[in-house]
């Protein structure tokens, strides 16, 4: 890989895309944090880029059979959450209203469906069908007492950091 400078920006030049590799570390399991990694993975795969997703800590919620269809979003601690189509922030205290997390999650599911973006499990299947690789972090899985049969069937294995380092050698790495 070489880089060039253009108006103060460093722009990577990967040459031939056929040997590009992307590794995405998914560390959060909320609805709003699931989509960025999955959208980037799908985009990379559509462009012929070898793609690996490594799920660690709460990112394991994205690939647990029990939780992957129940991801939520909350305005608690999310100062950027706004009412749809406005610049009005949702007050932090609203997160404490009973049922608010469920309402906010429903609202995001509706917005995503409204622009024809698949739900999280369907996005995962797109990644798998396009040849993407999904891995679970061993330390996080051990900590949460998870085994391979607890995970989405398309997850290839529970691996340790050394394994991930070998798999991601030469890759662009994104931490989400």
Rosetta constraint file for C-alpha pairs under 8 A:
AtomPair CA 1 CA 12 HARMONIC 6.88 0.50
AtomPair CA 1 CA 13 HARMONIC 5.86 0.50
AtomPair CA 1 CA 14 HARMONIC 5.09 0.50
AtomPair CA 1 CA 15 HARMONIC 7.24 0.50
AtomPair CA 2 CA 12 HARMONIC 6.05 0.50
AtomPair CA 2 CA 13 HARMONIC 5.24 0.50
AtomPair CA 2 CA 14 HARMONIC 6.85 0.50
AtomPair CA 3 CA 10 HARMONIC 6.27 0.50
AtomPair CA 3 CA 11 HARMONIC 5.50 0.50
AtomPair CA 3 CA 12 HARMONIC 4.45 0.50
AtomPair CA 3 CA 13 HARMONIC 5.51 0.50
AtomPair CA 4 CA 10 HARMONIC 5.78 0.50
AtomPair CA 4 CA 11 HARMONIC 5.43 0.50
AtomPair CA 4 CA 12 HARMONIC 6.65 0.50
AtomPair CA 4 CA 13 HARMONIC 7.41 0.50
AtomPair CA 5 CA 9 HARMONIC 5.51 0.50
AtomPair CA 5 CA 10 HARMONIC 4.74 0.50
AtomPair CA 5 CA 11 HARMONIC 6.23 0.50
AtomPair CA 6 CA 10 HARMONIC 6.52 0.50
AtomPair CA 6 CA 11 HARMONIC 7.14 0.50
AtomPair CA 14 CA 20 HARMONIC 7.24 0.50
AtomPair CA 16 CA 20 HARMONIC 7.79 0.50
AtomPair CA 17 CA 48 HARMONIC 7.47 0.50
AtomPair CA 17 CA 49 HARMONIC 6.98 0.50
AtomPair CA 18 CA 48 HARMONIC 6.65 0.50
AtomPair CA 18 CA 49 HARMONIC 6.78 0.50
AtomPair CA 19 CA 49 HARMONIC 7.23 0.50
AtomPair CA 19 CA 50 HARMONIC 7.67 0.50
AtomPair CA 20 CA 49 HARMONIC 5.35 0.50
AtomPair CA 20 CA 50 HARMONIC 6.40 0.50
AtomPair CA 20 CA 171 HARMONIC 6.93 0.50
AtomPair CA 21 CA 49 HARMONIC 5.53 0.50
AtomPair CA 21 CA 50 HARMONIC 4.65 0.50
AtomPair CA 21 CA 51 HARMONIC 5.90 0.50
AtomPair CA 21 CA 168 HARMONIC 7.55 0.50
AtomPair CA 21 CA 170 HARMONIC 6.92 0.50
AtomPair CA 21 CA 171 HARMONIC 4.52 0.50
AtomPair CA 21 CA 172 HARMONIC 6.30 0.50
AtomPair CA 22 CA 41 HARMONIC 7.95 0.50
AtomPair CA 22 CA 44 HARMONIC 7.48 0.50
AtomPair CA 22 CA 49 HARMONIC 6.83 0.50
AtomPair CA 22 CA 50 HARMONIC 6.16 0.50
AtomPair CA 22 CA 51 HARMONIC 4.82 0.50
AtomPair CA 22 CA 52 HARMONIC 6.28 0.50
AtomPair CA 22 CA 168 HARMONIC 7.48 0.50
AtomPair CA 22 CA 171 HARMONIC 4.96 0.50
AtomPair CA 22 CA 172 HARMONIC 4.85 0.50
AtomPair CA 22 CA 173 HARMONIC 6.05 0.50
AtomPair CA 22 CA 174 HARMONIC 7.79 0.50
AtomPair CA 23 CA 51 HARMONIC 5.88 0.50
AtomPair CA 23 CA 52 HARMONIC 4.71 0.50
AtomPair CA 23 CA 53 HARMONIC 5.86 0.50
AtomPair CA 23 CA 54 HARMONIC 7.35 0.50
AtomPair CA 23 CA 168 HARMONIC 5.91 0.50
AtomPair CA 23 CA 171 HARMONIC 5.98 0.50
AtomPair CA 23 CA 172 HARMONIC 6.06 0.50
AtomPair CA 23 CA 173 HARMONIC 4.77 0.50
AtomPair CA 23 CA 174 HARMONIC 6.32 0.50
AtomPair CA 24 CA 37 HARMONIC 6.50 0.50
AtomPair CA 24 CA 41 HARMONIC 7.61 0.50
AtomPair CA 24 CA 51 HARMONIC 7.76 0.50
AtomPair CA 24 CA 52 HARMONIC 6.20 0.50
AtomPair CA 24 CA 53 HARMONIC 4.79 0.50
AtomPair CA 24 CA 54 HARMONIC 6.15 0.50
AtomPair CA 24 CA 173 HARMONIC 5.78 0.50
AtomPair CA 24 CA 174 HARMONIC 4.77 0.50
AtomPair CA 24 CA 175 HARMONIC 5.98 0.50
AtomPair CA 24 CA 176 HARMONIC 7.20 0.50
AtomPair CA 25 CA 37 HARMONIC 7.95 0.50
AtomPair CA 25 CA 53 HARMONIC 5.90 0.50
AtomPair CA 25 CA 54 HARMONIC 4.75 0.50
AtomPair CA 25 CA 55 HARMONIC 6.01 0.50
AtomPair CA 25 CA 56 HARMONIC 7.18 0.50
AtomPair CA 25 CA 173 HARMONIC 7.44 0.50
AtomPair CA 25 CA 174 HARMONIC 6.08 0.50
AtomPair CA 25 CA 175 HARMONIC 4.74 0.50
AtomPair CA 25 CA 176 HARMONIC 5.92 0.50
AtomPair CA 26 CA 34 HARMONIC 7.59 0.50
AtomPair CA 26 CA 37 HARMONIC 6.66 0.50
AtomPair CA 26 CA 53 HARMONIC 6.87 0.50
AtomPair CA 26 CA 54 HARMONIC 5.97 0.50
AtomPair CA 26 CA 55 HARMONIC 4.80 0.50
AtomPair CA 26 CA 56 HARMONIC 6.19 0.50
AtomPair CA 26 CA 59 HARMONIC 5.14 0.50
AtomPair CA 26 CA 175 HARMONIC 6.47 0.50
AtomPair CA 26 CA 176 HARMONIC 5.12 0.50
AtomPair CA 27 CA 55 HARMONIC 6.08 0.50
AtomPair CA 27 CA 56 HARMONIC 4.98 0.50
AtomPair CA 27 CA 57 HARMONIC 5.55 0.50
AtomPair CA 27 CA 58 HARMONIC 5.65 0.50
AtomPair CA 27 CA 59 HARMONIC 4.21 0.50
AtomPair CA 27 CA 60 HARMONIC 7.54 0.50
AtomPair CA 27 CA 175 HARMONIC 7.43 0.50
AtomPair CA 27 CA 176 HARMONIC 5.97 0.50
AtomPair CA 28 CA 33 HARMONIC 6.02 0.50
AtomPair CA 28 CA 34 HARMONIC 7.15 0.50
AtomPair CA 28 CA 56 HARMONIC 7.78 0.50
AtomPair CA 28 CA 57 HARMONIC 7.00 0.50
AtomPair CA 28 CA 58 HARMONIC 4.73 0.50
AtomPair CA 28 CA 59 HARMONIC 4.12 0.50
AtomPair CA 28 CA 60 HARMONIC 7.73 0.50
AtomPair CA 28 CA 61 HARMONIC 7.84 0.50
AtomPair CA 28 CA 176 HARMONIC 7.09 0.50
AtomPair CA 29 CA 33 HARMONIC 6.38 0.50
AtomPair CA 29 CA 34 HARMONIC 6.12 0.50
AtomPair CA 29 CA 58 HARMONIC 4.98 0.50
AtomPair CA 29 CA 59 HARMONIC 4.32 0.50
AtomPair CA 29 CA 60 HARMONIC 6.64 0.50
AtomPair CA 29 CA 61 HARMONIC 5.02 0.50
AtomPair CA 29 CA 62 HARMONIC 5.51 0.50
AtomPair CA 29 CA 71 HARMONIC 6.78 0.50
AtomPair CA 30 CA 34 HARMONIC 6.13 0.50
AtomPair CA 30 CA 59 HARMONIC 7.98 0.50
AtomPair CA 30 CA 71 HARMONIC 5.53 0.50
AtomPair CA 30 CA 72 HARMONIC 5.41 0.50
AtomPair CA 30 CA 73 HARMONIC 5.65 0.50
AtomPair CA 31 CA 35 HARMONIC 6.88 0.50
AtomPair CA 31 CA 71 HARMONIC 5.05 0.50
AtomPair CA 31 CA 72 HARMONIC 5.06 0.50
AtomPair CA 31 CA 73 HARMONIC 5.45 0.50
AtomPair CA 31 CA 105 HARMONIC 7.48 0.50
AtomPair CA 32 CA 36 HARMONIC 7.62 0.50
AtomPair CA 32 CA 72 HARMONIC 7.94 0.50
AtomPair CA 32 CA 73 HARMONIC 6.36 0.50
AtomPair CA 33 CA 37 HARMONIC 7.46 0.50
AtomPair CA 33 CA 176 HARMONIC 7.15 0.50
AtomPair CA 34 CA 38 HARMONIC 6.51 0.50
AtomPair CA 34 CA 59 HARMONIC 7.80 0.50
AtomPair CA 34 CA 62 HARMONIC 6.76 0.50
AtomPair CA 34 CA 120 HARMONIC 7.18 0.50
AtomPair CA 35 CA 39 HARMONIC 5.80 0.50
AtomPair CA 35 CA 120 HARMONIC 7.14 0.50
AtomPair CA 36 CA 40 HARMONIC 6.09 0.50
AtomPair CA 36 CA 176 HARMONIC 7.62 0.50
AtomPair CA 37 CA 41 HARMONIC 5.99 0.50
AtomPair CA 37 CA 53 HARMONIC 7.90 0.50
AtomPair CA 37 CA 176 HARMONIC 6.74 0.50
AtomPair CA 38 CA 42 HARMONIC 6.10 0.50
AtomPair CA 38 CA 120 HARMONIC 7.96 0.50
AtomPair CA 38 CA 123 HARMONIC 6.41 0.50
AtomPair CA 38 CA 124 HARMONIC 6.95 0.50
AtomPair CA 38 CA 127 HARMONIC 7.41 0.50
AtomPair CA 39 CA 43 HARMONIC 6.10 0.50
AtomPair CA 39 CA 123 HARMONIC 7.77 0.50
AtomPair CA 40 CA 44 HARMONIC 6.06 0.50
AtomPair CA 41 CA 45 HARMONIC 6.13 0.50
AtomPair CA 41 CA 51 HARMONIC 6.31 0.50
AtomPair CA 41 CA 52 HARMONIC 7.85 0.50
AtomPair CA 41 CA 53 HARMONIC 7.68 0.50
AtomPair CA 41 CA 127 HARMONIC 6.70 0.50
AtomPair CA 41 CA 132 HARMONIC 7.46 0.50
AtomPair CA 42 CA 46 HARMONIC 6.11 0.50
AtomPair CA 42 CA 123 HARMONIC 7.87 0.50
AtomPair CA 42 CA 126 HARMONIC 7.00 0.50
AtomPair CA 42 CA 127 HARMONIC 5.71 0.50
AtomPair CA 42 CA 130 HARMONIC 7.71 0.50
AtomPair CA 43 CA 47 HARMONIC 6.42 0.50
AtomPair CA 44 CA 48 HARMONIC 6.47 0.50
AtomPair CA 44 CA 49 HARMONIC 5.14 0.50
AtomPair CA 44 CA 50 HARMONIC 7.44 0.50
AtomPair CA 44 CA 51 HARMONIC 6.84 0.50
AtomPair CA 45 CA 49 HARMONIC 5.15 0.50
AtomPair CA 45 CA 50 HARMONIC 6.51 0.50
AtomPair CA 45 CA 51 HARMONIC 6.48 0.50
AtomPair CA 45 CA 127 HARMONIC 7.50 0.50
AtomPair CA 45 CA 130 HARMONIC 6.26 0.50
AtomPair CA 45 CA 131 HARMONIC 7.32 0.50
AtomPair CA 45 CA 132 HARMONIC 6.86 0.50
AtomPair CA 46 CA 130 HARMONIC 7.54 0.50
AtomPair CA 50 CA 131 HARMONIC 7.92 0.50
AtomPair CA 50 CA 132 HARMONIC 6.93 0.50
AtomPair CA 51 CA 131 HARMONIC 7.89 0.50
AtomPair CA 51 CA 132 HARMONIC 5.16 0.50
AtomPair CA 51 CA 133 HARMONIC 6.21 0.50
AtomPair CA 52 CA 132 HARMONIC 6.02 0.50
AtomPair CA 52 CA 133 HARMONIC 4.64 0.50
AtomPair CA 52 CA 134 HARMONIC 5.87 0.50
AtomPair CA 52 CA 135 HARMONIC 7.48 0.50
AtomPair CA 52 CA 167 HARMONIC 7.96 0.50
AtomPair CA 52 CA 168 HARMONIC 7.50 0.50
AtomPair CA 53 CA 132 HARMONIC 7.70 0.50
AtomPair CA 53 CA 133 HARMONIC 6.14 0.50
AtomPair CA 53 CA 134 HARMONIC 4.82 0.50
AtomPair CA 53 CA 135 HARMONIC 6.10 0.50
AtomPair CA 54 CA 134 HARMONIC 6.13 0.50
AtomPair CA 54 CA 135 HARMONIC 4.83 0.50
AtomPair CA 54 CA 136 HARMONIC 5.77 0.50
AtomPair CA 54 CA 137 HARMONIC 6.71 0.50
AtomPair CA 54 CA 164 HARMONIC 7.65 0.50
AtomPair CA 55 CA 59 HARMONIC 5.07 0.50
AtomPair CA 55 CA 60 HARMONIC 5.34 0.50
AtomPair CA 55 CA 62 HARMONIC 7.86 0.50
AtomPair CA 55 CA 63 HARMONIC 7.74 0.50
AtomPair CA 55 CA 134 HARMONIC 7.66 0.50
AtomPair CA 55 CA 135 HARMONIC 6.19 0.50
AtomPair CA 55 CA 136 HARMONIC 4.89 0.50
AtomPair CA 55 CA 137 HARMONIC 5.92 0.50
AtomPair CA 56 CA 60 HARMONIC 5.66 0.50
AtomPair CA 56 CA 136 HARMONIC 6.37 0.50
AtomPair CA 56 CA 137 HARMONIC 5.08 0.50
AtomPair CA 56 CA 140 HARMONIC 5.77 0.50
AtomPair CA 56 CA 141 HARMONIC 7.85 0.50
AtomPair CA 57 CA 137 HARMONIC 7.75 0.50
AtomPair CA 57 CA 140 HARMONIC 5.16 0.50
AtomPair CA 57 CA 141 HARMONIC 7.81 0.50
AtomPair CA 59 CA 63 HARMONIC 7.61 0.50
AtomPair CA 60 CA 64 HARMONIC 6.13 0.50
AtomPair CA 60 CA 136 HARMONIC 6.98 0.50
AtomPair CA 60 CA 140 HARMONIC 7.87 0.50
AtomPair CA 60 CA 141 HARMONIC 7.66 0.50
AtomPair CA 61 CA 67 HARMONIC 5.49 0.50
AtomPair CA 61 CA 68 HARMONIC 5.80 0.50
AtomPair CA 61 CA 71 HARMONIC 7.47 0.50
AtomPair CA 62 CA 67 HARMONIC 6.84 0.50
AtomPair CA 62 CA 68 HARMONIC 4.69 0.50
AtomPair CA 62 CA 71 HARMONIC 7.40 0.50
AtomPair CA 62 CA 120 HARMONIC 7.73 0.50
AtomPair CA 63 CA 67 HARMONIC 7.49 0.50
AtomPair CA 63 CA 68 HARMONIC 5.63 0.50
AtomPair CA 63 CA 151 HARMONIC 5.52 0.50
AtomPair CA 63 CA 152 HARMONIC 5.18 0.50
AtomPair CA 63 CA 155 HARMONIC 7.57 0.50
AtomPair CA 64 CA 68 HARMONIC 5.55 0.50
AtomPair CA 64 CA 150 HARMONIC 5.89 0.50
AtomPair CA 64 CA 151 HARMONIC 4.46 0.50
AtomPair CA 64 CA 152 HARMONIC 5.82 0.50
AtomPair CA 65 CA 69 HARMONIC 7.75 0.50
AtomPair CA 65 CA 150 HARMONIC 5.97 0.50
AtomPair CA 65 CA 151 HARMONIC 5.37 0.50
AtomPair CA 65 CA 152 HARMONIC 5.42 0.50
AtomPair CA 66 CA 70 HARMONIC 7.87 0.50
AtomPair CA 66 CA 150 HARMONIC 7.65 0.50
AtomPair CA 67 CA 71 HARMONIC 6.45 0.50
AtomPair CA 68 CA 120 HARMONIC 7.16 0.50
AtomPair CA 68 CA 121 HARMONIC 6.66 0.50
AtomPair CA 69 CA 120 HARMONIC 7.11 0.50
AtomPair CA 69 CA 121 HARMONIC 6.64 0.50
AtomPair CA 71 CA 105 HARMONIC 7.84 0.50
AtomPair CA 72 CA 101 HARMONIC 6.88 0.50
AtomPair CA 72 CA 102 HARMONIC 7.12 0.50
AtomPair CA 72 CA 104 HARMONIC 7.89 0.50
AtomPair CA 72 CA 105 HARMONIC 5.07 0.50
AtomPair CA 73 CA 101 HARMONIC 6.20 0.50
AtomPair CA 73 CA 102 HARMONIC 7.96 0.50
AtomPair CA 73 CA 104 HARMONIC 6.29 0.50
AtomPair CA 73 CA 105 HARMONIC 5.13 0.50
AtomPair CA 73 CA 108 HARMONIC 7.88 0.50
AtomPair CA 74 CA 78 HARMONIC 7.13 0.50
AtomPair CA 74 CA 95 HARMONIC 6.23 0.50
AtomPair CA 74 CA 100 HARMONIC 7.58 0.50
AtomPair CA 74 CA 101 HARMONIC 5.02 0.50
AtomPair CA 74 CA 104 HARMONIC 6.38 0.50
AtomPair CA 74 CA 105 HARMONIC 7.25 0.50
AtomPair CA 75 CA 79 HARMONIC 7.05 0.50
AtomPair CA 75 CA 81 HARMONIC 6.09 0.50
AtomPair CA 75 CA 90 HARMONIC 6.73 0.50
AtomPair CA 75 CA 91 HARMONIC 7.50 0.50
AtomPair CA 75 CA 92 HARMONIC 5.90 0.50
AtomPair CA 75 CA 94 HARMONIC 7.19 0.50
AtomPair CA 75 CA 95 HARMONIC 5.45 0.50
AtomPair CA 75 CA 101 HARMONIC 7.62 0.50
AtomPair CA 75 CA 104 HARMONIC 7.86 0.50
AtomPair CA 76 CA 92 HARMONIC 5.46 0.50
AtomPair CA 76 CA 93 HARMONIC 7.45 0.50
AtomPair CA 76 CA 94 HARMONIC 7.84 0.50
AtomPair CA 76 CA 95 HARMONIC 5.22 0.50
AtomPair CA 76 CA 96 HARMONIC 7.87 0.50
AtomPair CA 77 CA 92 HARMONIC 6.87 0.50
AtomPair CA 78 CA 92 HARMONIC 7.55 0.50
AtomPair CA 79 CA 89 HARMONIC 7.18 0.50
AtomPair CA 79 CA 90 HARMONIC 7.67 0.50
AtomPair CA 79 CA 92 HARMONIC 7.23 0.50
AtomPair CA 80 CA 89 HARMONIC 6.71 0.50
AtomPair CA 81 CA 89 HARMONIC 5.82 0.50
AtomPair CA 81 CA 90 HARMONIC 5.85 0.50
AtomPair CA 82 CA 86 HARMONIC 6.72 0.50
AtomPair CA 82 CA 87 HARMONIC 6.28 0.50
AtomPair CA 82 CA 88 HARMONIC 5.46 0.50
AtomPair CA 82 CA 89 HARMONIC 4.18 0.50
AtomPair CA 82 CA 90 HARMONIC 5.23 0.50
AtomPair CA 83 CA 87 HARMONIC 7.18 0.50
AtomPair CA 83 CA 88 HARMONIC 5.90 0.50
AtomPair CA 83 CA 89 HARMONIC 6.33 0.50
AtomPair CA 83 CA 90 HARMONIC 6.28 0.50
AtomPair CA 90 CA 94 HARMONIC 7.15 0.50
AtomPair CA 91 CA 95 HARMONIC 7.92 0.50
AtomPair CA 93 CA 97 HARMONIC 7.54 0.50
AtomPair CA 94 CA 100 HARMONIC 6.86 0.50
AtomPair CA 95 CA 100 HARMONIC 5.78 0.50
AtomPair CA 95 CA 101 HARMONIC 6.44 0.50
AtomPair CA 96 CA 100 HARMONIC 7.13 0.50
AtomPair CA 99 CA 103 HARMONIC 6.17 0.50
AtomPair CA 100 CA 104 HARMONIC 5.99 0.50
AtomPair CA 101 CA 105 HARMONIC 5.98 0.50
AtomPair CA 102 CA 106 HARMONIC 6.07 0.50
AtomPair CA 103 CA 107 HARMONIC 6.09 0.50
AtomPair CA 104 CA 108 HARMONIC 6.28 0.50
AtomPair CA 105 CA 109 HARMONIC 6.17 0.50
AtomPair CA 106 CA 110 HARMONIC 6.12 0.50
AtomPair CA 107 CA 111 HARMONIC 6.20 0.50
AtomPair CA 108 CA 112 HARMONIC 6.08 0.50
AtomPair CA 109 CA 113 HARMONIC 6.09 0.50
AtomPair CA 109 CA 119 HARMONIC 7.57 0.50
AtomPair CA 110 CA 114 HARMONIC 5.95 0.50
AtomPair CA 111 CA 115 HARMONIC 6.71 0.50
AtomPair CA 112 CA 116 HARMONIC 6.60 0.50
AtomPair CA 112 CA 117 HARMONIC 5.50 0.50
AtomPair CA 112 CA 118 HARMONIC 7.50 0.50
AtomPair CA 112 CA 119 HARMONIC 7.75 0.50
AtomPair CA 113 CA 117 HARMONIC 5.51 0.50
AtomPair CA 113 CA 118 HARMONIC 6.64 0.50
AtomPair CA 113 CA 119 HARMONIC 7.46 0.50
AtomPair CA 118 CA 122 HARMONIC 5.69 0.50
AtomPair CA 118 CA 123 HARMONIC 5.85 0.50
AtomPair CA 119 CA 123 HARMONIC 6.15 0.50
AtomPair CA 120 CA 124 HARMONIC 6.17 0.50
AtomPair CA 121 CA 125 HARMONIC 6.30 0.50
AtomPair CA 122 CA 126 HARMONIC 6.27 0.50
AtomPair CA 123 CA 127 HARMONIC 6.35 0.50
AtomPair CA 124 CA 128 HARMONIC 6.31 0.50
AtomPair CA 125 CA 129 HARMONIC 5.93 0.50
AtomPair CA 125 CA 154 HARMONIC 7.71 0.50
AtomPair CA 126 CA 130 HARMONIC 6.02 0.50
AtomPair CA 127 CA 131 HARMONIC 6.48 0.50
AtomPair CA 127 CA 132 HARMONIC 5.03 0.50
AtomPair CA 127 CA 133 HARMONIC 7.66 0.50
AtomPair CA 128 CA 132 HARMONIC 5.04 0.50
AtomPair CA 128 CA 133 HARMONIC 6.71 0.50
AtomPair CA 128 CA 134 HARMONIC 7.81 0.50
AtomPair CA 128 CA 154 HARMONIC 6.41 0.50
AtomPair CA 133 CA 155 HARMONIC 7.33 0.50
AtomPair CA 133 CA 156 HARMONIC 6.91 0.50
AtomPair CA 134 CA 154 HARMONIC 6.99 0.50
AtomPair CA 134 CA 155 HARMONIC 4.80 0.50
AtomPair CA 134 CA 156 HARMONIC 5.86 0.50
AtomPair CA 134 CA 157 HARMONIC 7.70 0.50
AtomPair CA 135 CA 155 HARMONIC 5.58 0.50
AtomPair CA 135 CA 156 HARMONIC 5.81 0.50
AtomPair CA 135 CA 157 HARMONIC 5.52 0.50
AtomPair CA 135 CA 158 HARMONIC 5.90 0.50
AtomPair CA 135 CA 159 HARMONIC 6.63 0.50
AtomPair CA 136 CA 140 HARMONIC 7.95 0.50
AtomPair CA 136 CA 141 HARMONIC 7.04 0.50
AtomPair CA 136 CA 155 HARMONIC 7.14 0.50
AtomPair CA 136 CA 157 HARMONIC 6.36 0.50
AtomPair CA 136 CA 158 HARMONIC 4.52 0.50
AtomPair CA 136 CA 159 HARMONIC 6.10 0.50
AtomPair CA 137 CA 141 HARMONIC 6.02 0.50
AtomPair CA 137 CA 158 HARMONIC 5.73 0.50
AtomPair CA 137 CA 159 HARMONIC 5.49 0.50
AtomPair CA 137 CA 160 HARMONIC 5.88 0.50
AtomPair CA 137 CA 161 HARMONIC 7.19 0.50
AtomPair CA 138 CA 142 HARMONIC 5.93 0.50
AtomPair CA 138 CA 158 HARMONIC 5.30 0.50
AtomPair CA 138 CA 159 HARMONIC 5.12 0.50
AtomPair CA 138 CA 160 HARMONIC 5.01 0.50
AtomPair CA 138 CA 161 HARMONIC 7.80 0.50
AtomPair CA 139 CA 143 HARMONIC 6.07 0.50
AtomPair CA 139 CA 160 HARMONIC 6.88 0.50
AtomPair CA 140 CA 144 HARMONIC 6.16 0.50
AtomPair CA 141 CA 145 HARMONIC 5.80 0.50
AtomPair CA 141 CA 146 HARMONIC 4.87 0.50
AtomPair CA 141 CA 147 HARMONIC 6.90 0.50
AtomPair CA 141 CA 158 HARMONIC 7.53 0.50
AtomPair CA 142 CA 146 HARMONIC 6.10 0.50
AtomPair CA 142 CA 147 HARMONIC 7.88 0.50
AtomPair CA 146 CA 150 HARMONIC 6.07 0.50
AtomPair CA 146 CA 151 HARMONIC 7.83 0.50
AtomPair CA 147 CA 151 HARMONIC 7.14 0.50
AtomPair CA 147 CA 158 HARMONIC 7.96 0.50
AtomPair CA 148 CA 157 HARMONIC 6.86 0.50
AtomPair CA 148 CA 158 HARMONIC 6.72 0.50
AtomPair CA 149 CA 153 HARMONIC 7.67 0.50
AtomPair CA 151 CA 155 HARMONIC 6.77 0.50
AtomPair CA 159 CA 163 HARMONIC 6.00 0.50
AtomPair CA 159 CA 164 HARMONIC 6.84 0.50
AtomPair CA 160 CA 164 HARMONIC 6.47 0.50
AtomPair CA 161 CA 165 HARMONIC 6.06 0.50
AtomPair CA 162 CA 166 HARMONIC 6.38 0.50
AtomPair CA 163 CA 167 HARMONIC 6.25 0.50
AtomPair CA 164 CA 168 HARMONIC 5.97 0.50
AtomPair CA 165 CA 169 HARMONIC 6.03 0.50
AtomPair CA 168 CA 173 HARMONIC 7.71 0.50
